[in-house]
Amino acid sequence: MEARVGDRITMAAEHVGQGTREGTIREVKGEGGAPPYVVEWSDGHTGIIHPGPGSVLRCVHPDESPAG
């Protein structure tokens, strides 16, 4: 996955009954757009994520459509 600051990110629920999480990437700590990412979530919380195997993420660059 290659992300850029300002990208919108959607992360699938980790548990049954949990909703998806949406946020904005505020910092890319890996090389070439790789994780980890500092994400400001829609609920106002900010955290670092490092998506692991089995993670389902969708990143949308602000200047592109969701279809990419």
DRENTORKOL-3810 file (N, C-alpha, C; in nm, 4 decimals):
REM DRENTORKOL-3810
@n.u->0.0838; n.v->-0.1171; n.w->0.0000; ca.u->0.0000; ca.v->0.0000; ca.w->0.0000; c.u->0.0884; c.v->0.1235; c.w->0.0000
@n.u->0.0524; n.v->0.2197; n.w->-0.0812; ca.u->0.1263; ca.v->0.3456; ca.w->-0.0871; c.u->0.0310; c.v->0.4582; c.w->-0.0519
@n.u->0.0560; n.v->0.5231; n.w->0.0590; ca.u->-0.0311; ca.v->0.6299; ca.w->0.1057; c.u->0.0439; c.v->0.7626; c.w->0.1057
@n.u->-0.0346; n.v->0.8693; n.w->0.1047; ca.u->0.0198; ca.v->1.0045; ca.w->0.1103; c.u->-0.0554; c.v->1.0831; c.w->0.2169
@n.u->0.0106; n.v->1.1835; n.w->0.2726; ca.u->-0.0544; ca.v->1.2710; ca.w->0.3698; c.u->-0.1776; c.v->1.3314; c.w->0.3038
@n.u->-0.2892; n.v->1.3296; n.w->0.3761; ca.u->-0.4145; ca.v->1.3829; ca.w->0.3244; c.u->-0.5066; c.v->1.2767; c.w->0.2676
@n.u->-0.4529; n.v->1.1553; n.w->0.2431; ca.u->-0.5370; ca.v->1.0469; ca.w->0.1927; c.u->-0.6441; c.v->1.0123; c.w->0.2945
@n.u->-0.7612; n.v->0.9770; n.w->0.2448; ca.u->-0.8679; ca.v->0.9246; ca.w->0.3290; c.u->-0.8472; c.v->0.7745; c.w->0.3388
@n.u->-0.8641; n.v->0.7196; n.w->0.4567; ca.u->-0.8419; ca.v->0.5771; ca.w->0.4775; c.u->-0.9637; c.v->0.5173; c.w->0.5484
@n.u->-1.0047; n.v->0.4000; n.w->0.5026; ca.u->-1.1132; ca.v->0.3252; ca.w->0.5654; c.u->-1.0571; c.v->0.1926; c.w->0.6100
@n.u->-1.0777; n.v->0.1582; n.w->0.7349; ca.u->-1.0275; ca.v->0.0323; ca.w->0.7876; c.u->-1.1462; c.v->-0.0535; c.w->0.8291
@n.u->-1.1471; n.v->-0.1768; n.w->0.7803; ca.u->-1.2558; ca.v->-0.2693; ca.w->0.8106; c.u->-1.2593; c.v->-0.3009; c.w->0.9595
@n.u->-1.3762; n.v->-0.3397; n.w->1.0059; ca.u->-1.3940; ca.v->-0.3756; ca.w->1.1460; c.u->-1.3078; c.v->-0.4960; c.w->1.1822
@n.u->-1.2587; n.v->-0.4965; n.w->1.3056; ca.u->-1.1771; ca.v->-0.6076; ca.w->1.3550; c.u->-1.2624; c.v->-0.7163; c.w->1.4171
@n.u->-1.3826; n.v->-0.6795; n.w->1.4624; ca.u->-1.4707; ca.v->-0.7743; ca.w->1.5316; c.u->-1.6113; c.v->-0.7651; c.w->1.4754
@n.u->-1.6859; n.v->-0.8730; n.w->1.4843; ca.u->-1.8245; ca.v->-0.8752; ca.w->1.4413; c.u->-1.9031; c.v->-0.7720; c.w->1.5218
@n.u->-1.9871; n.v->-0.6968; n.w->1.4537; ca.u->-2.0684; ca.v->-0.5959; ca.w->1.5197; c.u->-2.0028; c.v->-0.4595; c.w->1.5291
@n.u->-1.8763; n.v->-0.4529; n.w->1.4922; ca.u->-1.8025; ca.v->-0.3263; ca.w->1.4944; c.u->-1.8145; c.v->-0.2617; c.w->1.3565
@n.u->-1.8266; n.v->-0.1310; n.w->1.3526; ca.u->-1.8328; ca.v->-0.0605; ca.w->1.2254; c.u->-1.6947; c.v->-0.0338; c.w->1.1681
@n.u->-1.6914; n.v->0.0100; n.w->1.0429; ca.u->-1.5645; ca.v->0.0480; ca.w->0.9827; c.u->-1.5180; c.v->0.1791; c.w->1.0442
@n.u->-1.3879; n.v->0.2048; n.w->1.0331; ca.u->-1.3310; ca.v->0.3302; ca.w->1.0828; c.u->-1.2822; c.v->0.4101; c.w->0.9637
@n.u->-1.3073; n.v->0.5403; n.w->0.9669; ca.u->-1.2622; ca.v->0.6277; ca.w->0.8592; c.u->-1.1802; c.v->0.7406; c.w->0.9184
@n.u->-1.0775; n.v->0.7786; n.w->0.8441; ca.u->-0.9925; ca.v->0.8862; ca.w->0.8913; c.u->-0.9080; c.v->0.9451; c.w->0.7800
@n.u->-0.8196; n.v->1.0339; n.w->0.8197; ca.u->-0.7293; ca.v->1.1016; ca.w->0.7268; c.u->-0.5865; c.v->1.0755; c.w->0.7710
@n.u->-0.5024; n.v->1.0382; n.w->0.6756; ca.u->-0.3611; ca.v->1.0140; ca.w->0.7060; c.u->-0.2932; c.v->1.1487; c.w->0.7262
@n.u->-0.2333; n.v->1.1658; n.w->0.8435; ca.u->-0.1659; ca.v->1.2910; ca.w->0.8784; c.u->-0.0145; c.v->1.2808; c.w->0.8657
@n.u->0.0392; n.v->1.1583; n.w->0.8723; ca.u->0.1838; ca.v->1.1389; ca.w->0.8586; c.u->0.2099; c.v->0.9977; c.w->0.8089
@n.u->0.3047; n.v->0.9860; n.w->0.7158; ca.u->0.3489; ca.v->0.8563; ca.w->0.6647; c.u->0.4889; c.v->0.8352; c.w->0.7177
@n.u->0.5080; n.v->0.7329; n.w->0.8006; ca.u->0.6372; ca.v->0.7106; ca.w->0.8651; c.u->0.7270; c.v->0.6137; c.w->0.7893
@n.u->0.6701; n.v->0.5346; n.w->0.6990; ca.u->0.7485; ca.v->0.4380; ca.w->0.6231; c.u->0.8033; c.v->0.4984; c.w->0.4948
@n.u->0.8971; n.v->0.4281; n.w->0.4340; ca.u->0.9552; ca.v->0.4728; ca.w->0.3081; c.u->0.8595; c.v->0.4496; c.w->0.1924
@n.u->0.8546; n.v->0.5430; n.w->0.0987; ca.u->0.7759; ca.v->0.5258; ca.w->-0.0224; c.u->0.6269; c.v->0.5097; c.w->0.0004
@n.u->0.5749; n.v->0.5700; n.w->0.1062; ca.u->0.4322; ca.v->0.5629; ca.w->0.1340; c.u->0.3893; c.v->0.4411; c.w->0.2126
@n.u->0.4873; n.v->0.3654; n.w->0.2624; ca.u->0.4572; ca.v->0.2436; ca.w->0.3390; c.u->0.4214; c.v->0.2771; c.w->0.4836
@n.u->0.3499; n.v->0.1852; n.w->0.5506; ca.u->0.3182; ca.v->0.2063; ca.w->0.6923; c.u->0.4439; c.v->0.2051; c.w->0.7772
@n.u->0.4327; n.v->0.2542; n.w->0.9003; ca.u->0.3120; ca.v->0.2929; ca.w->0.9726; c.u->0.2625; c.v->0.4316; c.w->0.9323
@n.u->0.1327; n.v->0.4550; n.w->0.9652; ca.u->0.0672; ca.v->0.5815; ca.w->0.9348; c.u->0.0119; c.v->0.6422; c.w->1.0635
@n.u->0.0202; n.v->0.7745; n.w->1.0718; ca.u->-0.0494; ca.v->0.8464; ca.w->1.1780; c.u->-0.1832; c.v->0.8875; c.w->1.1167
@n.u->-0.2921; n.v->0.8427; n.w->1.1793; ca.u->-0.4259; ca.v->0.8658; ca.w->1.1252; c.u->-0.5091; c.v->0.9453; c.w->1.2247
@n.u->-0.5769; n.v->1.0489; n.w->1.1735; ca.u->-0.6759; ca.v->1.1205; ca.w->1.2527; c.u->-0.8113; c.v->1.0615; c.w->1.2157
@n.u->-0.8728; n.v->0.9901; n.w->1.3099; ca.u->-0.9993; ca.v->0.9217; ca.w->1.2852; c.u->-1.1158; c.v->1.0191; c.w->1.2908
@n.u->-1.2265; n.v->0.9818; n.w->1.2289; ca.u->-1.3445; ca.v->1.0683; ca.w->1.2209; c.u->-1.4019; c.v->1.1023; c.w->1.3583
@n.u->-1.3705; n.v->1.0216; n.w->1.4606; ca.u->-1.4198; ca.v->1.0507; ca.w->1.5957; c.u->-1.3287; c.v->1.1487; c.w->1.6706
@n.u->-1.2233; n.v->1.1981; n.w->1.6025; ca.u->-1.1342; ca.v->1.2961; ca.w->1.6624; c.u->-1.0077; c.v->1.2388; c.w->1.7235
@n.u->-1.0034; n.v->1.1072; n.w->1.7425; ca.u->-0.8833; ca.v->1.0436; ca.w->1.7977; c.u->-0.7756; c.v->1.0333; c.w->1.6901
@n.u->-0.6505; n.v->1.0358; n.w->1.7337; ca.u->-0.5367; ca.v->1.0185; ca.w->1.6442; c.u->-0.4554; c.v->0.9011; c.w->1.6945
@n.u->-0.4071; n.v->0.8189; n.w->1.6018; ca.u->-0.3271; ca.v->0.7040; ca.w->1.6411; c.u->-0.2387; c.v->0.6563; c.w->1.5279
@n.u->-0.1435; n.v->0.5730; n.w->1.5642; ca.u->-0.0531; ca.v->0.5135; ca.w->1.4663; c.u->-0.1052; c.v->0.3750; c.w->1.4322
@n.u->-0.1143; n.v->0.3465; n.w->1.3014; ca.u->-0.1535; ca.v->0.2118; ca.w->1.2601; c.u->-0.0428; c.v->0.1528; c.w->1.1736
@n.u->-0.0281; n.v->0.0239; n.w->1.1874; ca.u->0.0650; ca.v->-0.0516; ca.w->1.1046; c.u->-0.0125; c.v->-0.1753; c.w->1.0602
@n.u->-0.0860; n.v->-0.1623; n.w->0.9486; ca.u->-0.1726; ca.v->-0.2717; ca.w->0.9050; c.u->-0.0959; c.v->-0.4019; c.w->0.8891
@n.u->-0.1495; n.v->-0.5071; n.w->0.9450; ca.u->-0.0866; ca.v->-0.6379; ca.w->0.9364; c.u->-0.1569; c.v->-0.7275; c.w->0.8362
@n.u->-0.1107; n.v->-0.8518; n.w->0.8260; ca.u->-0.1741; ca.v->-0.9472; ca.w->0.7349; c.u->-0.3221; c.v->-0.9626; c.w->0.7698
@n.u->-0.4045; n.v->-0.9652; n.w->0.6686; ca.u->-0.5476; ca.v->-0.9796; ca.w->0.6893; c.u->-0.6194; c.v->-0.8481; c.w->0.7078
@n.u->-0.5461; n.v->-0.7380; n.w->0.7196; ca.u->-0.6100; ca.v->-0.6077; ca.w->0.7309; c.u->-0.6722; c.v->-0.5701; c.w->0.5967
@n.u->-0.7867; n.v->-0.5071; n.w->0.6036; ca.u->-0.8523; ca.v->-0.4597; ca.w->0.4823; c.u->-0.8566; c.v->-0.3083; c.w->0.4907
@n.u->-0.7837; n.v->-0.2437; n.w->0.4020; ca.u->-0.7764; ca.v->-0.0980; ca.w->0.3998; c.u->-0.8117; c.v->-0.0471; c.w->0.2618
@n.u->-0.8728; n.v->0.0692; n.w->0.2568; ca.u->-0.8982; ca.v->0.1365; ca.w->0.1302; c.u->-0.8478; c.v->0.2779; c.w->0.1476
@n.u->-0.7575; n.v->0.3182; n.w->0.0612; ca.u->-0.7004; ca.v->0.4521; ca.w->0.0669; c.u->-0.7471; c.v->0.5295; c.w->-0.0552
@n.u->-0.7937; n.v->0.6513; n.w->-0.0348; ca.u->-0.8374; ca.v->0.7352; ca.w->-0.1461; c.u->-0.7557; c.v->0.8635; c.w->-0.1436
@n.u->-0.6829; n.v->0.8869; n.w->-0.2517; ca.u->-0.6079; ca.v->1.0109; ca.w->-0.2641; c.u->-0.7095; c.v->1.1220; c.w->-0.2925
@n.u->-0.6941; n.v->1.2384; n.w->-0.2300; ca.u->-0.7927; ca.v->1.3455; ca.w->-0.2472; c.u->-0.8151; c.v->1.3859; c.w->-0.3926
@n.u->-0.7154; n.v->1.3682; n.w->-0.4774; ca.u->-0.7279; ca.v->1.4104; ca.w->-0.6164; c.u->-0.7733; c.v->1.2983; c.w->-0.7099
@n.u->-0.8206; n.v->1.1864; n.w->-0.6533; ca.u->-0.8665; ca.v->1.0740; ca.w->-0.7349; c.u->-1.0029; c.v->1.0279; c.w->-0.6860
@n.u->-1.0725; n.v->0.9549; n.w->-0.7720; ca.u->-1.2002; ca.v->0.8961; ca.w->-0.7320; c.u->-1.1749; c.v->0.7711; c.w->-0.6508
@n.u->-1.2728; n.v->0.7213; n.w->-0.5742; ca.u->-1.2535; ca.v->0.5979; ca.w->-0.4952; c.u->-1.2149; c.v->0.4790; c.w->-0.5801
@n.u->-1.2525; n.v->0.4770; n.w->-0.7062; ca.u->-1.2162; ca.v->0.3649; ca.w->-0.7930; c.u->-1.0679; c.v->0.3677; c.w->-0.8251
@n.u->-1.0034; n.v->0.4845; n.w->-0.8084; ca.u->-0.8605; ca.v->0.4984; ca.w->-0.8239; c.u->-0.8140; c.v->0.5039; c.w->-0.9619
END
